[in-house]
């Protein structure tokens, strides 16, 4: 097969070069090869500016891709192989050459296929729909050097747009008319002076219908509202009258109230021993038994109230509130007219199916660098999402990772280090806290208790264990803001084993040694997150975290008169403050799914009082799959410091107490679930206190820019919706340390500058 491929393709490519690669030989004399749009000319009076949205609609209506067209960048690439095959290869009836022809060929896109005369009429309709009545539209063919090829130029003479001169609403004779008028007057479009637009009028009547459906008019539809437009009474403008459709049924023009509310809960298996009937504050609950479900959760999340005006908003809210409990696999809400009552009532039937309570997860990631470290990691999780019947979640998570060092500095065998951990958490879907904490009603707020243990082993240096226990609250403050507060978290770190080599390094570097000492870390932490969709093309997320450790215990000891080093259970406790902030701006740059995502992050930590150094686990590090991707994790800083090539200390001293990172990433679709990315990353960590053993590590304004590592790269992502598998190849441009090369680009070699990361989810 390969020999056949070479046998046919190579001569064909040579022929392609020799004969000048004709791509129009088989095109009939009365046809032209379409090679794209030359331009779209808008000829408008001096005072008229054609709206951008209208131009976009016009461009979409004439956007016919020519041959060898790259839609992502909207340009034609210069090698039309498929078109050349169509014009210069014979098509055998069968065999390998027929198969190859079918795989490579692309039939020409002709001007007659584009049908520019039809597109002219489409443009005319778009102009009319946007108030530019009487616009004239034409086209002409712009020939290329090859007379068999042509582009299309569209010319649009817009004239003046028609604006509303007068808007007449319904006569205020009924309650329905009064409501429609009051809703319409609040809509900014329904004002004289605005340009006539079919889309805006459609949007307006949809808004009116939705508002009415929230005021009891459940059966009202947008098409029941009609418009009468007159352009004769006042030439050049529109007189608009809003009217209701004729002969509307009584079910449409009169409001309803909520009748009987029934909630049905099915088991996930579909089979049960029978049904329990339980009264609720708003109706009745029919629960298939045996099943674990707290009745209070239903009462709290169903917003319908019998006798209250029926609102579609209650349907949406109830659907959302029940779904966020995480215990139902299916939720269906129906409204049915109660024909047995003289009152206008709508009964509500809510049918749900319980989700299977157990859920497992697995997450795999890996990173590698040609001259440094290589290693995968895995996280296994198991969650019971309804352990007590009220959406309480019990989760157990196991994490493991290992890495080995490659190259000449590798020590003592292939397997270098590993880390294992287990985390258990119990989460309640409510705040077990005083009511004065501001929270948004009906939102899922959480109280979590966690217990964690980790073991970190660097075989040639040390073995460290860490245990922590904590409690935290997560709640929704407003539609755009959430918060997390950890009132108590106690962490204990202990060096279980050290080697002579590690001890000698610590003896020579007391500052690093202090960060590794066995200690308790009693902490409090608060995180605030704000996310706002400015519009469909701009999303901003800002987060701020403030953390302190040891201050309460220090104050208690001081009050008791203890002035020397303070200990908890015979072990010193750490005392420091730490803050981090991050802002991420997502900007859509096309009508598709292409985004520019920009991130800036900074953090600082300072030890004092009972500690001279911030604990190693609380210090900042840089590099890795979610940071500066041209460098491996913990391989940068502090500042311009870099461990000597034969030094093992880069395992544990590539940390700092100040961090700054900036990233820009262009994300774009390629095909189906395959997406791509181009990125530029910059960042580093520094020290806020000078360390003689790590020269160049101190944060200084004069060296700040030079100390920033810079890298670029490209990535591929598989977007499965709920799961995104990401592979990023980082390319180093500037290392903040001395590499032996001069100039800003100071990487030792291109191969040495590469780093590959495999991860789950987006980096930010």
C-alpha positions as CSV (number, residue, x, y, z in Angstrom):
1,X,0.0,0.0,0.0
2,X,2.8,2.4,0.9
3,X,4.7,1.7,-2.3
4,X,1.6,2.3,-4.3
5,X,1.0,5.5,-2.5
6,X,4.5,6.7,-3.3
7,X,4.2,5.4,-6.9
8,X,1.2,7.5,-7.7
9,X,1.6,10.6,-5.5
10,X,5.2,11.5,-6.3
11,X,4.8,11.6,-10.1
12,X,1.5,13.5,-9.7
13,X,3.2,16.1,-7.4
14,X,6.0,16.5,-10.0
15,X,3.5,16.9,-12.7
16,X,1.6,19.4,-10.5
17,X,4.8,21.5,-10.2
18,X,5.8,21.2,-13.9
19,X,2.5,22.0,-15.6
20,X,1.7,24.9,-13.3
21,X,-1.1,23.1,-11.5
22,X,-4.2,24.0,-13.5
23,X,-7.3,24.1,-11.4
24,X,-9.8,25.3,-14.0
25,X,-9.1,22.9,-16.9
26,X,-12.4,20.9,-16.5
27,X,-14.6,23.9,-15.8
28,X,-17.1,24.5,-18.6
29,X,-16.7,27.6,-20.8
30,X,-19.9,29.2,-19.5
31,X,-18.9,28.7,-15.8
32,X,-16.5,30.5,-13.4
33,X,-14.6,29.1,-10.4
34,X,-15.8,31.0,-7.3
35,X,-12.8,32.2,-5.2
36,X,-14.6,34.2,-2.5
37,X,-16.1,37.6,-1.7
38,X,-14.1,40.6,-3.0
39,X,-15.9,43.1,-0.8
40,X,-19.3,44.3,0.4
41,X,-19.9,48.0,-0.3
42,X,-22.3,49.9,1.8
43,X,-23.3,53.1,0.0
44,X,-25.2,55.2,2.6
45,X,-26.0,58.9,3.1
46,X,-23.3,60.8,5.0
47,X,-25.3,60.9,8.2
48,X,-26.1,57.2,8.2
49,X,-23.9,54.6,9.9
50,X,-24.9,51.0,9.2
51,X,-25.1,49.1,12.5
52,X,-22.4,46.4,13.0
53,X,-25.1,43.7,13.8
54,X,-26.8,44.4,10.4
55,X,-23.5,44.1,8.6
56,X,-22.9,40.7,10.4
57,X,-26.3,39.4,9.2
58,X,-25.5,40.4,5.6
59,X,-22.0,38.8,5.8
60,X,-23.5,35.6,7.1
61,X,-26.1,35.5,4.3
62,X,-23.4,35.6,1.6
63,X,-20.7,33.6,3.3
64,X,-20.2,30.7,0.9
65,X,-16.8,28.9,1.4
66,X,-14.8,28.6,-1.8
67,X,-12.4,25.8,-2.4
68,X,-9.4,25.3,-0.2
69,X,-11.0,27.6,2.4
70,X,-9.9,27.7,6.1
71,X,-13.0,28.8,7.9
72,X,-11.2,29.4,11.2
73,X,-9.1,32.2,9.7
74,X,-11.5,33.0,6.8
75,X,-8.8,32.8,4.1
76,X,-7.9,30.5,1.2
77,X,-4.8,28.5,1.7
78,X,-2.5,28.4,-1.4
79,X,-2.4,24.6,-2.2
80,X,-5.8,23.5,-3.6
81,X,-4.8,19.8,-3.9
82,X,-8.4,18.5,-4.1
83,X,-9.3,20.9,-6.8
84,X,-6.1,20.1,-8.8
85,X,-6.9,16.4,-8.5
86,X,-10.4,17.0,-9.9
87,X,-9.0,18.8,-12.9
88,X,-5.9,16.7,-13.7
89,X,-6.4,13.1,-12.5
90,X,-8.6,10.5,-14.2
91,X,-11.1,8.7,-12.0
92,X,-10.8,4.9,-12.6
93,X,-13.9,2.9,-11.9
94,X,-12.2,0.8,-9.1
95,X,-9.0,-0.1,-7.5
96,X,-6.5,1.8,-5.4
97,X,-6.3,4.8,-7.7
98,X,-10.1,5.2,-7.5
99,X,-10.0,5.0,-3.7
100,X,-7.2,7.6,-3.7
101,X,-9.0,9.9,-6.1
102,X,-12.2,9.8,-3.9
103,X,-10.1,10.6,-0.8
104,X,-8.3,13.6,-2.3
105,X,-10.8,15.1,-4.8
106,X,-12.8,18.3,-4.2
107,X,-15.3,19.4,-6.7
108,X,-15.1,23.1,-7.7
109,X,-17.3,25.7,-6.2
110,X,-18.7,27.6,-9.1
111,X,-20.3,31.1,-9.2
112,X,-23.5,29.4,-10.3
113,X,-23.4,27.3,-7.1
114,X,-23.2,30.5,-5.1
115,X,-26.3,31.9,-6.9
116,X,-25.4,35.6,-6.3
117,X,-28.8,36.8,-7.7
118,X,-30.5,34.8,-4.9
119,X,-28.2,36.2,-2.3
120,X,-29.0,39.7,-3.5
121,X,-32.7,39.0,-2.7
122,X,-31.6,37.7,0.7
123,X,-29.7,40.9,1.5
124,X,-32.7,42.9,0.3
125,X,-34.9,41.0,2.8
126,X,-32.4,41.6,5.6
127,X,-32.3,45.3,4.9
128,X,-36.2,45.5,4.9
129,X,-36.4,43.5,8.1
130,X,-34.0,46.1,9.7
131,X,-35.9,49.2,8.5
132,X,-33.9,50.0,5.4
133,X,-36.9,49.9,3.1
134,X,-36.2,50.7,-0.5
135,X,-32.6,49.7,-0.4
136,X,-31.1,48.6,-3.7
137,X,-28.7,45.7,-3.9
138,X,-26.6,44.5,-6.8
139,X,-23.5,42.4,-7.5
140,X,-20.7,42.2,-10.0
141,X,-18.1,39.7,-10.8
142,X,-14.5,40.6,-10.2
143,X,-12.2,38.5,-12.4
144,X,-8.8,37.3,-11.3
145,X,-5.7,37.0,-13.5
146,X,-7.2,33.7,-14.7
147,X,-10.4,34.6,-16.6
148,X,-11.9,31.3,-15.4
149,X,-11.9,32.6,-11.8
150,X,-13.9,35.3,-10.2
151,X,-14.8,36.9,-6.9
152,X,-18.2,38.5,-6.1
153,X,-18.6,42.1,-5.0
154,X,-21.9,43.1,-3.5
155,X,-23.1,46.8,-3.6
156,X,-25.8,47.9,-1.1
157,X,-27.4,51.4,-1.4
158,X,-29.0,51.7,2.0
159,X,-30.9,55.0,2.0
160,X,-32.3,56.3,5.2
161,X,-33.7,53.8,7.8
162,X,-37.4,54.0,8.7
163,X,-38.0,55.0,12.3
164,X,-41.1,54.9,14.5
165,X,-43.1,58.0,14.3
166,X,-45.9,56.9,16.6
167,X,-46.6,53.8,18.6
168,X,-50.1,52.9,19.6
169,X,-50.7,50.4,22.3
170,X,-54.0,48.5,23.3
171,X,-57.0,50.3,24.6
172,X,-57.0,50.1,28.4
173,X,-60.4,48.3,28.5
174,X,-59.4,45.0,30.2
175,X,-57.0,43.8,32.8
176,X,-55.0,41.9,30.1
177,X,-54.7,45.0,27.9
178,X,-53.6,47.1,30.9
179,X,-50.9,44.5,31.7
180,X,-49.6,44.3,28.1
181,X,-49.5,48.1,27.9
182,X,-47.6,48.5,31.2
183,X,-45.1,45.8,30.2
184,X,-44.5,47.3,26.7
185,X,-43.9,50.8,28.1
186,X,-41.0,49.5,30.2
187,X,-39.3,48.0,27.2
188,X,-36.8,50.5,25.7
189,X,-37.4,49.5,22.1
190,X,-41.1,50.5,22.1
191,X,-40.4,54.2,21.8
192,X,-40.7,56.7,18.9
193,X,-37.5,57.4,17.1
194,X,-36.2,53.8,17.2
195,X,-35.4,52.1,13.9
196,X,-37.9,49.5,12.7
197,X,-36.6,46.0,13.2
198,X,-38.4,42.7,12.8
199,X,-36.1,40.9,15.2
200,X,-36.6,43.6,17.9
201,X,-40.4,43.4,17.5
202,X,-40.3,39.6,17.8
203,X,-38.1,40.0,20.9
204,X,-40.6,42.5,22.3
205,X,-43.6,40.3,22.0
206,X,-41.7,37.3,23.5
207,X,-40.8,39.5,26.5
208,X,-44.5,40.5,26.9
209,X,-45.7,36.9,26.6
210,X,-43.1,35.7,29.2
211,X,-44.1,38.4,31.6
212,X,-47.8,37.5,31.2
213,X,-47.0,33.8,31.9
214,X,-45.5,34.9,35.2
215,X,-48.7,36.8,36.0
216,X,-51.2,33.9,35.7
217,X,-51.7,33.9,31.9
218,X,-50.1,30.4,31.5
219,X,-51.5,29.7,28.0
220,X,-50.6,33.1,26.4
221,X,-48.2,32.7,23.5
222,X,-46.1,35.4,21.6
223,X,-48.0,34.9,18.4
224,X,-51.2,36.2,20.0
225,X,-49.6,39.7,19.8
226,X,-49.7,41.2,16.3
227,X,-48.4,44.5,14.8
228,X,-49.9,46.8,12.2
229,X,-47.3,49.0,10.5
230,X,-48.2,52.0,8.3
231,X,-45.6,53.8,6.2
232,X,-48.0,55.9,4.2
233,X,-49.4,58.3,6.7
234,X,-45.9,59.7,7.5
235,X,-43.6,58.9,4.5
236,X,-40.2,57.8,5.5
237,X,-41.3,56.6,9.0
238,X,-43.5,53.9,10.6
239,X,-46.7,54.3,12.6
240,X,-47.0,51.1,14.6
241,X,-50.1,49.7,16.3
242,X,-50.0,46.8,18.7
243,X,-53.1,44.5,18.6
244,X,-54.3,41.2,20.0
245,X,-55.2,38.3,17.7
246,X,-58.9,37.8,16.9
247,X,-61.1,35.3,18.7
248,X,-58.7,34.4,21.5
249,X,-60.1,31.7,23.7
250,X,-61.1,32.4,27.3
251,X,-58.3,30.2,28.6
252,X,-55.8,32.7,27.1
253,X,-57.3,36.1,28.2
254,X,-58.0,35.3,31.9
255,X,-55.4,34.5,34.6
256,X,-55.0,31.3,36.7
257,X,-54.1,30.6,40.2
258,X,-52.1,27.6,41.6
259,X,-54.3,24.6,42.6
260,X,-53.3,21.3,44.1
261,X,-49.5,20.5,44.2
262,X,-48.5,16.9,44.0
263,X,-44.9,15.6,44.2
264,X,-44.1,12.0,43.1
265,X,-40.7,10.5,44.0
266,X,-39.8,7.3,42.2
267,X,-36.9,5.0,43.2
268,X,-34.0,4.8,40.8
269,X,-34.7,1.1,40.2
270,X,-38.3,1.7,39.2
271,X,-39.5,-0.9,41.5
272,X,-40.7,-0.6,45.2
273,X,-42.7,-2.2,47.9
274,X,-45.4,0.5,47.8
275,X,-46.1,4.2,48.3
276,X,-46.1,6.5,51.3
277,X,-48.4,9.5,51.2
278,X,-47.0,12.5,53.1
279,X,-48.6,15.9,53.6
280,X,-46.6,18.9,52.6
281,X,-47.1,22.6,53.3
282,X,-48.1,23.1,49.7
283,X,-49.7,19.8,48.8
284,X,-48.9,16.1,49.0
285,X,-45.9,13.9,48.5
286,X,-46.1,10.3,47.1
287,X,-42.9,8.5,47.8
288,X,-42.0,5.1,46.6
289,X,-40.6,2.9,49.4
290,X,-38.1,2.0,50.4
291,X,-36.2,5.2,49.6
292,X,-34.1,7.7,51.5
293,X,-35.4,11.2,51.3
294,X,-36.0,13.9,53.9
295,X,-39.4,15.5,53.4
296,X,-38.2,18.9,54.5
297,X,-36.0,19.1,51.4
298,X,-39.0,18.9,49.2
299,X,-40.9,21.5,51.2
300,X,-37.9,23.9,51.1
301,X,-37.3,23.6,47.3
302,X,-40.8,23.6,45.8
303,X,-41.9,27.2,45.4
304,X,-45.5,26.7,44.4
305,X,-48.2,27.9,46.9
306,X,-51.9,27.0,46.4
307,X,-54.1,30.0,45.8
308,X,-51.2,32.2,44.6
309,X,-51.2,33.6,41.0
310,X,-49.6,30.9,38.8
311,X,-46.2,31.8,37.5
312,X,-43.9,30.0,35.0
313,X,-41.1,31.4,37.1
314,X,-42.1,29.0,39.9
315,X,-41.8,26.1,37.5
316,X,-38.3,27.2,36.5
317,X,-37.2,27.8,40.1
318,X,-38.6,24.6,41.4
319,X,-36.8,22.7,38.6
320,X,-33.5,24.4,39.4
321,X,-33.8,24.1,43.2
322,X,-34.6,20.3,43.0
323,X,-31.9,19.7,40.5
324,X,-29.2,21.4,42.6
325,X,-29.9,19.0,45.4
326,X,-28.0,16.4,43.3
327,X,-30.3,13.5,44.3
328,X,-32.6,13.3,41.3
329,X,-31.8,11.9,37.9
330,X,-35.0,13.1,36.3
331,X,-37.4,16.0,37.2
332,X,-40.6,16.8,35.2
333,X,-43.1,19.5,36.1
334,X,-46.5,19.7,34.5
335,X,-49.4,22.2,34.9
336,X,-52.9,20.9,34.3
337,X,-56.2,22.8,34.3
338,X,-58.5,21.7,37.2
339,X,-61.8,21.1,35.3
340,X,-63.7,20.1,38.5
341,X,-63.4,23.5,40.1
342,X,-65.3,26.7,39.3
343,X,-62.2,28.7,40.1
344,X,-59.5,29.1,37.4
345,X,-56.9,26.8,38.9
346,X,-53.9,25.0,37.5
347,X,-52.8,21.8,39.4
348,X,-49.1,21.1,39.4
349,X,-47.7,17.6,39.1
350,X,-43.9,17.2,39.9
351,X,-42.5,13.8,39.0
352,X,-39.0,12.9,40.1
353,X,-36.7,9.9,40.0
354,X,-34.0,9.4,42.6
355,X,-30.4,9.2,41.4
356,X,-28.2,6.2,42.2
357,X,-26.4,7.5,45.3
358,X,-22.9,6.2,44.6
359,X,-20.8,8.0,42.1
360,X,-17.1,7.2,41.2
361,X,-14.6,9.4,39.4
362,X,-11.0,9.1,38.1
363,X,-8.7,11.9,37.0
364,X,-5.3,11.3,35.4
365,X,-2.6,13.8,34.6
366,X,1.0,13.8,33.6
367,X,3.9,16.1,32.9
368,X,7.3,15.8,31.4
369,X,10.4,17.9,30.4
370,X,13.2,16.7,28.2
371,X,15.9,17.4,30.7
372,X,14.1,17.3,34.0
373,X,11.3,15.3,35.6
374,X,8.7,12.9,34.3
375,X,5.7,11.5,36.1
376,X,2.0,10.7,36.1
377,X,-0.7,11.2,38.7
378,X,-4.1,9.8,39.4
379,X,-7.0,10.7,41.6
380,X,-9.7,8.2,42.5
381,X,-13.0,9.3,44.1
382,X,-16.1,7.7,45.5
383,X,-19.1,9.8,46.7
384,X,-22.4,8.9,48.3
385,X,-24.6,11.8,47.2
386,X,-27.5,11.2,49.6
387,X,-26.2,9.4,52.7
388,X,-28.7,10.8,55.1
389,X,-31.6,11.4,52.7
390,X,-31.2,15.2,52.5
391,X,-28.5,15.5,49.8
392,X,-25.7,15.1,52.3
393,X,-22.5,13.9,50.5
394,X,-19.8,11.6,51.9
395,X,-16.8,11.5,49.7
396,X,-13.5,9.6,49.9
397,X,-10.7,10.6,47.5
398,X,-7.4,8.8,47.0
399,X,-4.6,10.6,45.2
400,X,-1.2,9.3,44.1
401,X,1.6,10.6,41.9
402,X,5.2,9.8,41.2
403,X,8.0,11.3,39.2
404,X,11.5,10.3,38.2
405,X,14.4,12.4,37.1
406,X,15.9,11.9,33.7
407,X,19.3,12.8,32.3
408,X,22.7,13.0,33.8
409,X,21.5,14.3,37.2
410,X,19.3,11.2,37.9
411,X,20.2,9.6,41.2
412,X,20.1,6.1,42.5
413,X,17.8,4.3,40.0
414,X,14.7,5.3,38.0
415,X,12.0,5.6,40.7
416,X,12.7,8.9,42.5
417,X,9.7,10.1,44.4
418,X,6.1,9.5,45.2
419,X,3.2,11.1,47.0
420,X,0.0,9.5,48.3
421,X,-3.0,11.0,50.1
422,X,-6.5,10.3,51.3
423,X,-9.2,12.8,51.9
424,X,-12.6,12.2,53.5
425,X,-15.3,14.8,53.5
426,X,-18.9,15.0,54.8
427,X,-20.9,17.9,53.2
428,X,-24.3,19.1,54.3
429,X,-26.3,21.1,51.7
430,X,-27.1,23.9,54.2
431,X,-25.2,26.3,56.5
432,X,-24.9,24.9,60.0
433,X,-24.2,28.5,61.1
434,X,-25.9,31.5,62.6
435,X,-28.6,33.1,60.5
436,X,-26.8,36.5,60.4
437,X,-24.4,35.2,57.7
438,X,-25.9,36.7,54.5
439,X,-27.0,34.0,52.0
440,X,-29.2,33.7,49.0
441,X,-32.4,31.9,49.7
442,X,-33.1,28.6,47.9
443,X,-29.4,28.4,46.7
444,X,-27.4,25.3,47.7
445,X,-25.1,26.4,50.5
446,X,-22.7,23.9,52.0
447,X,-21.1,23.0,55.3
448,X,-18.1,20.6,55.0
449,X,-16.0,18.7,57.4
450,X,-12.8,17.2,56.1
451,X,-10.1,14.9,57.2
452,X,-6.9,14.5,55.2
453,X,-3.6,12.6,55.3
454,X,-0.7,12.9,52.9
455,X,2.7,11.2,52.6
456,X,5.5,12.7,50.5
457,X,8.6,10.7,49.8
458,X,11.8,11.9,48.2
459,X,13.9,8.7,48.7
460,X,17.3,10.4,48.6
461,X,16.3,13.3,50.8
462,X,13.3,13.1,53.1
463,X,9.9,11.6,53.9
464,X,7.2,14.0,55.1
465,X,3.7,13.3,56.4
466,X,0.9,15.8,56.8
467,X,-2.5,15.5,58.5
468,X,-5.3,18.1,58.7
469,X,-8.8,18.4,59.9
470,X,-11.1,21.3,59.1
471,X,-14.5,22.7,58.6
472,X,-15.7,25.2,56.0
473,X,-18.8,27.0,54.7
474,X,-19.6,27.6,51.0
475,X,-22.5,29.8,50.2
476,X,-24.0,32.0,47.6
477,X,-24.1,35.7,48.4
478,X,-25.8,37.0,45.3
479,X,-26.4,36.1,41.7
480,X,-22.8,36.9,40.9
481,X,-20.9,36.3,44.1
482,X,-20.0,33.3,46.2
483,X,-18.0,32.9,49.4
484,X,-16.1,30.2,51.3
485,X,-15.1,30.5,54.9
486,X,-12.9,28.1,56.9
487,X,-13.4,29.0,60.6
488,X,-11.0,26.2,61.6
489,X,-8.4,24.1,60.0
490,X,-5.6,22.4,61.9
491,X,-2.7,21.0,59.9
492,X,0.2,19.0,61.3
493,X,3.4,18.4,59.3
494,X,6.2,16.1,60.4
495,X,9.5,15.1,58.9
496,X,9.5,11.3,59.4
497,X,12.9,10.6,57.9
498,X,15.8,12.5,56.5
499,X,19.1,11.5,54.8
500,X,22.5,12.7,55.6
501,X,22.6,14.6,52.3
502,X,19.4,16.4,53.2
503,X,20.6,17.2,56.7
504,X,23.8,18.7,55.3
505,X,21.8,20.9,52.9
506,X,19.5,22.1,55.7
507,X,22.5,22.9,57.9
508,X,23.8,25.1,55.2
509,X,20.4,26.8,54.6
510,X,18.6,27.6,57.8
511,X,15.8,29.5,56.1
512,X,14.8,26.4,54.1
513,X,15.3,24.2,57.1
514,X,12.8,26.3,59.1
515,X,10.1,25.7,56.5
516,X,10.6,21.9,56.8
517,X,10.4,21.7,60.6
518,X,7.6,19.6,62.3
519,X,4.8,22.0,63.3
520,X,1.1,22.6,63.7
521,X,-0.6,25.1,61.4
522,X,-3.9,26.4,62.9
523,X,-5.6,28.4,60.2
524,X,-8.6,30.5,59.2
525,X,-9.4,31.3,55.6
526,X,-11.9,33.4,53.6
527,X,-12.4,33.3,49.8
528,X,-14.6,35.6,47.8
529,X,-15.4,34.9,44.1
530,X,-17.2,37.2,41.7
531,X,-18.2,36.3,38.2
532,X,-20.1,38.5,35.8
533,X,-21.3,37.9,32.3
534,X,-21.0,41.4,30.9
535,X,-22.6,40.2,27.7
536,X,-22.5,37.0,25.7
537,X,-19.0,37.8,24.5
538,X,-17.4,38.9,27.8
539,X,-17.1,37.0,31.1
540,X,-15.0,38.3,34.0
541,X,-14.1,36.2,37.1
542,X,-12.3,37.6,40.1
543,X,-11.3,35.7,43.2
544,X,-9.6,36.8,46.5
545,X,-8.3,34.6,49.3
546,X,-7.2,35.8,52.7
547,X,-5.6,33.4,55.1
548,X,-4.1,33.5,58.6
549,X,-2.4,31.0,60.8
550,X,-1.6,30.9,64.5
551,X,-2.8,34.4,65.5
552,X,-5.6,33.3,67.8
553,X,-3.4,30.8,69.6
554,X,-0.6,33.3,69.8
555,X,-3.0,35.9,71.4
556,X,-4.2,33.3,74.0
557,X,-0.6,32.5,75.0
558,X,0.3,36.1,75.2
559,X,-2.7,36.8,77.4
560,X,-1.5,34.0,79.7
561,X,2.0,35.5,79.9
562,X,3.9,33.0,77.7
563,X,6.6,35.0,76.0
564,X,9.0,32.3,74.7
565,X,8.3,30.1,71.7
566,X,4.7,28.9,71.9
567,X,3.8,25.3,71.3
568,X,0.7,23.2,70.7
569,X,0.8,19.7,72.1
570,X,4.5,20.1,72.6
571,X,5.1,21.1,69.0
572,X,5.6,24.7,67.7
573,X,2.8,26.2,65.7
574,X,3.2,28.4,62.7
575,X,2.1,32.0,62.5
576,X,1.7,33.8,59.2
577,X,-0.6,35.7,56.9
578,X,-1.2,34.9,53.3
579,X,-3.2,36.5,50.5
580,X,-3.9,35.6,46.9
581,X,-6.0,37.2,44.1
582,X,-6.7,36.3,40.5
583,X,-8.7,37.8,37.7
584,X,-9.7,35.9,34.5
585,X,-11.2,37.7,31.5
586,X,-12.9,35.5,28.8
587,X,-13.5,37.4,25.5
588,X,-15.3,35.8,22.6
589,X,-13.7,37.0,19.3
590,X,-15.9,35.3,16.7
591,X,-19.5,34.3,16.4
592,X,-18.4,30.7,17.0
593,X,-16.6,29.3,20.0
594,X,-13.2,31.1,19.7
595,X,-12.1,32.9,22.9
596,X,-9.2,34.9,24.1
597,X,-8.7,34.1,27.8
598,X,-6.5,36.4,29.9
599,X,-5.4,35.6,33.5
600,X,-3.4,37.6,36.0
601,X,-2.7,36.2,39.5
602,X,-0.6,37.3,42.4
603,X,0.0,36.2,46.0
604,X,2.1,37.0,49.1
605,X,2.8,35.3,52.4
606,X,4.6,36.6,55.5
607,X,5.7,34.8,58.6
608,X,6.2,36.6,62.0
609,X,5.7,36.1,65.7
610,X,6.1,32.4,66.5
611,X,7.6,31.7,63.0
612,X,10.5,33.0,61.0
613,X,9.5,31.2,57.8
614,X,6.3,30.3,56.1
615,X,5.8,26.5,56.1
616,X,7.0,24.7,53.0
617,X,3.4,23.5,52.1
618,X,2.1,27.1,52.2
619,X,4.8,28.7,50.0
620,X,4.2,29.5,46.4
621,X,5.7,27.7,43.4
622,X,5.6,28.3,39.7
623,X,5.5,26.1,36.5
624,X,3.4,23.2,35.6
625,X,0.2,22.4,33.7
626,X,-1.8,25.4,35.2
627,X,1.0,27.9,35.4
628,X,4.0,28.7,33.1
629,X,3.7,25.6,30.9
630,X,7.1,25.8,29.3
631,X,8.6,24.8,32.7
632,X,7.8,21.9,35.0
633,X,6.2,22.4,38.4
634,X,8.5,23.9,41.1
635,X,11.3,24.5,38.6
636,X,11.3,28.3,38.7
637,X,12.6,30.8,41.2
638,X,12.8,32.3,43.6
639,X,13.7,35.2,41.4
640,X,16.8,34.6,39.3
641,X,18.1,31.9,41.7
642,X,18.7,28.5,40.2
643,X,20.2,25.5,41.9
644,X,23.5,24.4,40.4
645,X,23.3,21.7,37.8
646,X,24.7,19.1,40.2
647,X,22.6,20.3,43.2
648,X,19.7,18.2,44.4
649,X,18.1,21.1,46.2
650,X,15.9,22.0,43.3
651,X,13.5,19.4,44.7
652,X,12.5,21.5,47.5
653,X,13.8,25.1,47.4
654,X,12.1,26.3,44.2
655,X,9.4,28.1,46.3
656,X,8.9,31.6,47.5
657,X,6.7,33.9,49.5
658,X,5.6,36.1,46.6
659,X,4.1,35.0,43.3
660,X,3.1,36.7,40.0
661,X,1.7,35.0,36.9
662,X,0.1,36.3,33.7
663,X,-1.3,34.1,30.9
664,X,-3.0,34.8,27.5
665,X,-4.6,31.9,25.7
666,X,-6.5,31.7,22.4
667,X,-9.0,28.8,22.3
668,X,-10.6,27.7,19.1
669,X,-12.6,24.8,17.7
670,X,-10.9,22.5,15.1
671,X,-13.3,19.7,14.4
672,X,-16.2,18.3,16.4
673,X,-14.9,17.7,20.0
674,X,-11.3,18.5,19.0
675,X,-10.2,22.0,20.1
676,X,-6.9,23.9,19.9
677,X,-5.1,26.5,21.9
678,X,-2.2,28.9,21.4
679,X,-0.8,30.5,24.6
680,X,1.8,32.7,26.2
681,X,2.6,32.3,29.9
682,X,4.8,34.4,32.2
683,X,5.6,34.3,35.9
684,X,7.8,33.5,38.8
685,X,8.1,33.4,42.6
686,X,10.3,35.5,44.8
687,X,11.3,35.9,48.5
688,X,10.1,38.8,50.7
689,X,13.0,38.2,53.0
690,X,16.6,37.9,51.6
691,X,18.2,34.5,51.9
692,X,22.0,34.4,51.4
693,X,21.8,30.8,50.3
694,X,19.5,31.7,47.4
695,X,21.1,34.8,45.8
696,X,18.8,36.7,43.4
697,X,15.7,35.4,45.1
698,X,14.6,38.7,46.8
699,X,11.7,40.6,45.2
700,X,13.1,43.8,43.7
701,X,11.5,46.3,41.4
702,X,14.6,46.8,39.3
703,X,14.9,43.1,38.4
704,X,11.2,42.2,38.4
705,X,10.7,42.1,34.6
706,X,14.0,40.3,34.0
707,X,13.0,37.7,36.6
708,X,9.8,36.8,34.8
709,X,10.0,33.5,33.0
710,X,8.3,33.5,29.6
711,X,7.0,30.7,27.5
712,X,4.6,30.0,24.6
713,X,3.1,26.9,23.2
714,X,0.2,25.2,21.7
715,X,-2.3,22.6,22.9
716,X,-5.0,20.2,21.9
717,X,-8.2,19.5,23.9
718,X,-10.9,16.9,23.7
719,X,-14.1,18.5,24.9
720,X,-16.6,15.8,26.0
721,X,-18.8,18.4,27.6
722,X,-18.5,17.4,31.3
723,X,-14.9,16.3,30.7
724,X,-12.0,18.1,29.0
725,X,-8.8,16.2,28.3
726,X,-5.9,18.6,27.7
727,X,-2.5,18.3,26.3
728,X,-0.2,21.3,26.2
729,X,3.3,21.6,24.7
730,X,5.1,24.6,26.3
731,X,8.1,26.2,24.6
732,X,10.5,28.2,26.7
733,X,11.5,31.7,25.5
734,X,13.2,33.2,28.6
735,X,14.4,31.6,31.8
736,X,15.0,34.0,34.7
737,X,18.2,32.3,35.7
738,X,21.6,32.2,34.1
739,X,21.6,29.5,31.4
740,X,25.0,30.3,29.9
741,X,23.5,32.1,26.9
742,X,23.2,35.8,26.4
743,X,20.2,37.7,25.2
744,X,16.5,37.6,26.2
745,X,16.1,34.2,24.4
746,X,18.4,32.3,26.6
747,X,17.2,28.7,26.3
748,X,20.1,26.2,25.9
749,X,18.4,24.6,22.9
750,X,15.0,24.2,21.4
751,X,14.7,20.6,22.6
752,X,15.7,21.7,26.1
753,X,13.0,24.3,26.1
754,X,10.1,21.9,25.6
755,X,7.7,20.7,28.3
756,X,4.6,18.6,27.8
757,X,1.7,18.5,30.2
758,X,-1.3,16.2,30.1
759,X,-4.2,17.3,32.4
760,X,-7.9,17.3,33.0
761,X,-9.9,20.6,32.5
762,X,-8.8,24.0,31.4
763,X,-5.8,25.6,33.1
764,X,-7.8,28.6,34.3
